[in-house]
Amino acid sequence: MHRVALYLQDKHQVREELGLVQYAEKKGFEAIWHAESRLARDAITPLAAMAVVTDRIKLGTGVINNWTRNVGLCATTFLTLDELSKGRALLGIGAWWDPLAWKVGIDRKKPLKAMREYVTVLQKLFKMENVTFEGEFVKVRDIRLDVVYGDPSTPRTIPIFIGATGWEMIELTGEIADGLLLNYLVSPQYNKIAIEHLREGATRSEREFKNIDRPQLIVCSLDKDADRALDDARPLVAQYLGQQPHIAKASGVKESLIEEVKTALGGWPAKPGGLEKAKQLIDDKLVRLITASGTADDCVKKVHEYNEAGCTCPILYPLGDDVRAMIDVFSSDAT
């Protein structure tokens, strides 16, 4: 496996994450992607700390959203991270999700238009242009990045990845972004359909499809005991089926099961005892379909399926307690 990356969210203390990223770098992992999904952690603070304690590994947001940071603030944030990491920053951005967005006062209307405007302005700012843009969602007037370190006229090479699940957002990604950050808890068959939509978007903008990177978040529950690995993955699968059903629907999970899981969870956050009830509705077949779970051989085989279905770099989300063991299995030394 020529390319592999690590995904972290909120399972480990931040200081513990620093050690994991150093270990992943030592073992040949190309990137660390840090989440910003629930109201648990921001993504930038951990990545900034990781930039200081590493030398080569790339640092990506997987993902931030385009609603809560003014586009100018987002650009300067990544300008800073790029300076701190000496050019290793990757900007992964997504359209966020409800009900969380709604609960903090965000109306996610016209997500495609909002994303197009946001990414367009970011790209212009990273080219060190003076930007005036009067969109429906993004409005800036004669701004440019005020570089305090390095040549202010040199464009910043900060790749922009859109984290997309729906077909229209994937097509938009093919039109305008450097890469598509494929979601987790989808099946390899979903990937094949997604890639066709990505091609369609690239064709629309007369872009070379091969130049669009396609890393993918992949849940990896690895254990010597395959049954225990499946059980470790079951709560996460239940949580996402019930709270972000668009992900499950994309892989063809039955509507009736999604509704059962949603009812058992009782909303977001889950009601007391809700997750325990919901996970009992998730069978082994479904866990195996949309995660890489089981023994080391099981996990490697499943990740290869995602690669063969269009993923260019698996970004492994470790659910097991021994993250270093998972890193070892997928390290450049092992593969």
WONORJO-V759957 format. One record per residue. N is the residue number from 1. RES is the residue in one small letter. NEAR is the number of other ideal C-beta (glycine too) atoms within 12 Angstrom. Layout:
BEGIN
{{N,RES,NEAR} {N,RES,NEAR}}
END
This chain:
BEGIN
{{1,m,29} {2,h,15} {3,r,26} {4,v,44} {5,a,45} {6,l,47} {7,y,46} {8,l,43} {9,q,32} {10,d,21} {11,k,25} {12,h,27} {13,q,14} {14,v,25} {15,r,14} {16,e,20} {17,e,34} {18,l,27} {19,g,22} {20,l,35} {21,v,43} {22,q,26} {23,y,28} {24,a,39} {25,e,30} {26,k,22} {27,k,30} {28,g,24} {29,f,46} {30,e,33} {31,a,42} {32,i,47} {33,w,49} {34,h,46} {35,a,35} {36,e,37} {37,s,36} {38,r,25} {39,l,16} {40,a,19} {41,r,24} {42,d,25} {43,a,43} {44,i,33} {45,t,24} {46,p,36} {47,l,43} {48,a,27} {49,a,29} {50,m,42} {51,a,34} {52,v,20} {53,v,27} {54,t,32} {55,d,17} {56,r,23} {57,i,35} {58,k,42} {59,l,47} {60,g,49} {61,t,46} {62,g,43} {63,v,47} {64,i,41} {65,n,34} {66,n,44} {67,w,33} {68,t,26} {69,r,27} {70,n,20} {71,v,37} {72,g,26} {73,l,22} {74,c,38} {75,a,38} {76,t,26} {77,t,32} {78,f,41} {79,l,34} {80,t,27} {81,l,35} {82,d,34} {83,e,23} {84,l,24} {85,s,32} {86,k,19} {87,g,22} {88,r,31} {89,a,40} {90,l,42} {91,l,47} {92,g,49} {93,i,47} {94,g,46} {95,a,40} {96,w,34} {97,w,30} {98,d,23} {99,p,21} {100,l,25} {101,a,26} {102,w,16} {103,k,17} {104,v,17} {105,g,12} {106,i,22} {107,d,15} {108,r,27} {109,k,15} {110,k,21} {111,p,33} {112,l,28} {113,k,21} {114,a,31} {115,m,40} {116,r,33} {117,e,28} {118,y,44} {119,v,42} {120,t,28} {121,v,37} {122,l,43} {123,q,32} {124,k,28} {125,l,37} {126,f,31} {127,k,21} {128,m,24} {129,e,23} {130,n,18} {131,v,27} {132,t,16} {133,f,26} {134,e,13} {135,g,22} {136,e,16} {137,f,28} {138,v,33} {139,k,18} {140,v,28} {141,r,14} {142,d,12} {143,i,24} {144,r,25} {145,l,37} {146,d,16} {147,v,21} {148,v,11} {149,y,15} {150,g,18} {151,d,11} {152,p,16} {153,s,13} {154,t,16} {155,p,20} {156,r,34} {157,t,21} {158,i,39} {159,p,33} {160,i,44} {161,f,42} {162,i,49} {163,g,47} {164,a,44} {165,t,38} {166,g,29} {167,w,25} {168,e,25} {169,m,40} {170,i,43} {171,e,32} {172,l,39} {173,t,47} {174,g,36} {175,e,32} {176,i,34} {177,a,42} {178,d,30} {179,g,42} {180,l,47} {181,l,47} {182,l,50} {183,n,47} {184,y,47} {185,l,43} {186,v,40} {187,s,35} {188,p,31} {189,q,21} {190,y,36} {191,n,35} {192,k,22} {193,i,25} {194,a,38} {195,i,32} {196,e,21} {197,h,33} {198,l,41} {199,r,27} {200,e,23} {201,g,31} {202,a,29} {203,t,17} {204,r,19} {205,s,21} {206,e,11} {207,r,22} {208,e,12} {209,f,26} {210,k,15} {211,n,18} {212,i,38} {213,d,34} {214,r,40} {215,p,43} {216,q,49} {217,l,48} {218,i,47} {219,v,45} {220,c,46} {221,s,44} {222,l,41} {223,d,28} {224,k,18} {225,d,17} {226,a,25} {227,d,19} {228,r,21} {229,a,35} {230,l,35} {231,d,26} {232,d,32} {233,a,42} {234,r,36} {235,p,32} {236,l,36} {237,v,44} {238,a,40} {239,q,37} {240,y,44} {241,l,43} {242,g,38} {243,q,34} {244,q,36} {245,p,31} {246,h,28} {247,i,34} {248,a,37} {249,k,26} {250,a,31} {251,s,33} {252,g,19} {253,v,36} {254,k,18} {255,e,14} {256,s,14} {257,l,26} {258,i,31} {259,e,19} {260,e,23} {261,v,37} {262,k,31} {263,t,21} {264,a,28} {265,l,34} {266,g,21} {267,g,22} {268,w,25} {269,p,18} {270,a,26} {271,k,18} {272,p,11} {273,g,13} {274,g,25} {275,l,29} {276,e,19} {277,k,23} {278,a,32} {279,k,30} {280,q,19} {281,l,31} {282,i,39} {283,d,22} {284,d,22} {285,k,17} {286,l,30} {287,v,37} {288,r,28} {289,l,29} {290,i,44} {291,t,45} {292,a,48} {293,s,46} {294,g,33} {295,t,25} {296,a,30} {297,d,18} {298,d,29} {299,c,43} {300,v,29} {301,k,22} {302,k,37} {303,v,39} {304,h,22} {305,e,28} {306,y,44} {307,n,28} {308,e,19} {309,a,27} {310,g,32} {311,c,40} {312,t,32} {313,c,36} {314,p,46} {315,i,48} {316,l,49} {317,y,41} {318,p,46} {319,l,38} {320,g,37} {321,d,17} {322,d,23} {323,v,32} {324,r,25} {325,a,26} {326,m,41} {327,i,38} {328,d,27} {329,v,35} {330,f,39} {331,s,26} {332,s,19} {333,d,14} {334,a,19} {335,t,21}}
END
